[in-house]
Every structure is written in structure tokens, then in C-alpha cells.
Amino acid sequence: MDTFQIGETVVCYCEIRKSGNLYDPTSVKIDILKEDGTSIVSNTDTTKEAVGKYNYNFDSASKSSGKYRFRITATDSGKVSKKDSVFRLES
């Protein structure tokens, strides 16, 4: 688990692959939740860096310390793929 200081920008990154190759689905969204399940970011578009590479810059200023979970949801032709990751904020 990666740890960041409150105030830093947390880059939530993912790669999307189909048959082992980088691939662009129709939609790539992110949700970020606090450890207690409180939603911080909900169903928000990510930024495409290159084919199959996406990120979201999460501004942690004024957020509380603790664990956060982000979920990337990729949708294409009615198929949905999800990937979760966890990071910690410290003061």
C-alpha cells in the first residue's frame, strides 16, 4: 500500500488490456472511498495518457488521514471490468 502526505496529489493509475494488449474501452471511470465507505469521488472520468493507460489526480488537501480505496471501472460493449487499489494518507 502506498502512503502519501495529506496535501499531496495522489495519482490513481491503471492500464487496460484486452488479450494482453493495451486497449481503449468505451468508458473508464473512478470511484474513491474512505475506509468507512464514505464516497469522496463518484463515477468520475479518468484522463487518458496513451492507448490503454489512464489516470486520475486526487487532490488530498483537506482530506483526513487513513486508508482510501479507489476503483477503476472500464466498460466496453456491455462488458464491465473493475480494479481496486488502496492507499493511505498521513499528516
Backbone bond lengths (Angstrom), bond angles and torsions (degrees), N, CA, C in turn:
res aa  C-N    CA-C-N  psi(-1)  N-CA   C-N-CA  omega(-1)  CA-C   N-CA-C  phi
1 M - - - 1.450 - - 1.531 108.07 -
2 D 1.314 115.49 130.15 1.461 121.34 177.66 1.530 109.72 -80.20
3 T 1.330 115.04 145.44 1.460 121.50 178.94 1.523 109.12 -119.80
4 F 1.339 115.84 135.89 1.459 123.35 -179.50 1.516 108.86 -128.35
5 Q 1.321 116.08 154.29 1.458 121.46 174.55 1.531 108.12 -85.54
6 I 1.330 115.99 141.25 1.460 119.85 175.89 1.529 107.61 -56.81
7 G 1.315 116.81 131.86 1.454 122.91 -176.85 1.517 112.49 107.81
8 E 1.341 116.56 -21.71 1.465 120.08 176.73 1.525 110.21 -77.93
9 T 1.317 115.84 156.26 1.461 120.84 172.60 1.520 108.00 -87.70
10 V 1.316 116.13 124.79 1.463 121.99 177.88 1.526 107.19 -95.63
11 V 1.331 116.78 118.80 1.464 120.67 178.69 1.527 107.93 -91.27
12 C 1.324 115.73 111.60 1.460 122.79 177.77 1.534 106.29 -91.16
13 Y 1.319 116.85 114.32 1.459 122.58 -168.78 1.527 110.61 -121.26
14 C 1.322 116.25 147.21 1.463 119.92 172.72 1.525 110.58 -151.92
15 E 1.314 114.86 157.78 1.459 122.53 171.82 1.522 107.56 -118.07
16 I 1.319 116.01 137.48 1.460 122.69 178.83 1.525 107.44 -108.76
17 R 1.318 116.29 126.66 1.470 120.43 -179.27 1.524 110.65 -128.41
18 K 1.313 114.40 147.75 1.459 121.90 174.31 1.528 106.07 -133.06
19 S 1.313 116.13 122.20 1.467 122.18 -176.16 1.528 110.98 55.01
20 G 1.343 116.43 35.24 1.450 122.13 176.63 1.517 115.43 85.74
21 N 1.314 117.71 -8.30 1.467 121.21 -177.89 1.524 110.61 -105.44
22 L 1.343 115.77 144.34 1.459 119.43 175.39 1.520 108.95 -58.60
23 Y 1.341 115.19 140.90 1.459 120.49 -168.68 1.522 109.53 -150.72
24 D 1.334 116.98 144.89 1.459 121.93 176.34 1.524 110.76 -102.15
25 P 1.326 117.59 111.11 1.461 120.23 173.60 1.527 110.08 -76.05
26 T 1.302 116.99 178.05 1.460 122.38 179.38 1.527 111.64 -67.01
27 S 1.331 116.35 -38.22 1.461 121.20 -173.67 1.527 109.93 -145.66
28 V 1.343 116.42 138.76 1.467 122.05 173.58 1.530 107.11 -133.19
29 K 1.331 116.15 112.87 1.466 122.97 -175.48 1.527 109.80 -119.54
30 I 1.334 115.54 161.39 1.461 120.87 178.10 1.526 110.67 -130.60
31 D 1.323 114.51 146.29 1.463 123.86 169.95 1.523 106.32 -126.27
32 I 1.326 117.42 139.06 1.463 121.80 175.13 1.519 107.48 -126.39
33 L 1.337 115.26 129.98 1.462 121.35 -178.55 1.511 110.69 -128.08
34 K 1.331 115.54 145.02 1.461 121.02 172.31 1.523 108.20 -73.08
35 E 1.316 115.74 166.76 1.461 121.92 -178.52 1.531 112.64 -55.21
36 D 1.337 116.72 -32.80 1.472 120.41 -179.10 1.528 112.87 -83.34
37 G 1.341 117.48 2.30 1.458 121.66 177.96 1.517 114.64 95.22
38 T 1.337 117.37 -3.22 1.459 120.99 178.51 1.528 109.90 -65.69
39 S 1.324 116.27 128.34 1.460 121.17 -179.80 1.526 111.05 -77.20
40 I 1.342 116.28 129.70 1.455 122.66 178.24 1.530 109.57 -105.07
41 V 1.322 116.22 -42.11 1.473 124.01 177.24 1.520 105.69 -131.66
42 S 1.335 116.96 133.20 1.461 119.62 -175.34 1.530 112.09 -130.59
43 N 1.329 115.71 122.07 1.469 123.15 172.81 1.531 112.12 47.60
44 T 1.344 115.37 51.33 1.457 122.78 -175.21 1.526 110.25 -104.96
45 D 1.335 116.23 141.73 1.464 120.73 178.79 1.524 110.96 -63.03
46 T 1.335 115.29 145.52 1.452 122.30 172.34 1.527 108.32 -96.03
47 T 1.330 116.63 173.96 1.457 122.37 177.91 1.520 109.33 -104.84
48 K 1.317 116.50 131.23 1.457 121.12 177.94 1.527 108.91 -82.65
49 E 1.346 117.27 123.34 1.467 122.61 176.61 1.529 110.58 -88.82
50 A 1.326 115.35 -42.17 1.462 123.28 -177.78 1.526 106.20 -163.62
51 V 1.297 118.20 178.60 1.463 120.76 179.50 1.530 109.17 -53.36
52 G 1.332 116.01 121.19 1.451 122.28 176.20 1.513 116.61 74.20
53 K 1.338 118.76 3.90 1.458 121.91 -178.58 1.532 109.56 -118.68
54 Y 1.345 115.18 122.50 1.459 121.79 -173.90 1.526 110.62 -133.16
55 N 1.341 115.86 151.28 1.461 119.36 175.80 1.519 110.41 -147.97
56 Y 1.323 113.32 166.87 1.458 122.10 174.06 1.522 106.61 -141.49
57 N 1.320 117.77 128.01 1.464 122.46 178.62 1.531 109.29 -92.58
58 F 1.321 115.37 110.99 1.460 122.59 -178.24 1.530 109.43 -96.69
59 D 1.320 116.35 116.31 1.462 122.42 178.74 1.528 108.35 -81.64
60 S 1.328 116.54 111.98 1.468 120.21 -175.25 1.533 113.72 -89.10
61 A 1.341 117.50 1.08 1.469 119.72 178.66 1.525 109.53 -58.16
62 S 1.295 116.10 138.00 1.473 125.60 179.14 1.530 113.56 66.81
63 K 1.324 117.24 12.47 1.469 120.01 174.70 1.523 108.03 -91.52
64 S 1.327 117.25 160.64 1.464 121.17 -179.66 1.529 110.51 -89.73
65 S 1.322 115.17 158.79 1.457 119.43 178.50 1.527 109.58 -71.75
66 G 1.323 115.74 156.93 1.456 121.44 178.99 1.512 111.46 134.69
67 K 1.339 114.84 -173.66 1.460 121.45 -179.78 1.526 110.39 -86.44
68 Y 1.330 114.65 143.99 1.459 122.53 175.27 1.527 107.68 -130.73
69 R 1.311 116.09 147.36 1.463 121.54 176.99 1.516 108.45 -119.66
70 F 1.334 115.58 133.43 1.456 117.51 171.42 1.518 109.32 -116.99
71 R 1.326 114.23 143.27 1.464 121.70 179.74 1.517 108.11 -123.69
72 I 1.321 115.35 124.13 1.457 122.19 174.07 1.524 106.95 -96.81
73 T 1.322 116.13 129.47 1.466 121.43 178.25 1.516 108.79 -119.37
74 A 1.329 115.70 118.57 1.468 122.22 177.97 1.520 108.29 -106.76
75 T 1.328 116.42 130.99 1.458 121.55 -178.87 1.522 109.17 -125.00
76 D 1.338 115.56 135.21 1.460 120.57 178.26 1.519 109.20 -157.53
77 S 1.305 116.57 126.15 1.470 122.54 177.79 1.524 112.51 50.08
78 G 1.329 116.09 42.58 1.452 120.66 177.27 1.516 114.39 80.62
79 K 1.323 118.37 -5.61 1.462 121.87 178.25 1.524 108.78 -96.11
80 V 1.330 115.27 138.75 1.463 121.21 -177.89 1.530 109.25 -122.12
81 S 1.331 116.21 131.19 1.466 122.05 174.73 1.522 107.63 -122.50
82 K 1.343 115.80 141.74 1.465 120.27 -179.55 1.518 109.80 -131.16
83 K 1.337 114.28 144.55 1.459 120.66 176.02 1.511 108.76 -137.81
84 D 1.330 116.08 129.47 1.462 122.32 179.73 1.523 110.76 -107.00
85 S 1.313 115.85 149.68 1.451 122.52 173.89 1.534 107.50 -147.83
86 V 1.339 116.16 158.12 1.457 121.26 -176.07 1.524 108.96 -126.84
87 F 1.347 116.30 143.29 1.448 121.80 172.50 1.511 108.78 -139.91
88 R 1.321 116.57 163.83 1.458 122.14 -179.41 1.515 109.98 -120.74
89 L 1.337 115.91 141.20 1.459 122.08 172.33 1.519 108.30 -108.10
90 E 1.347 115.68 136.09 1.458 122.23 176.78 1.523 109.52 -128.17
91 S 1.320 115.45 152.05 1.474 119.08 177.32 1.509 110.43 -92.67
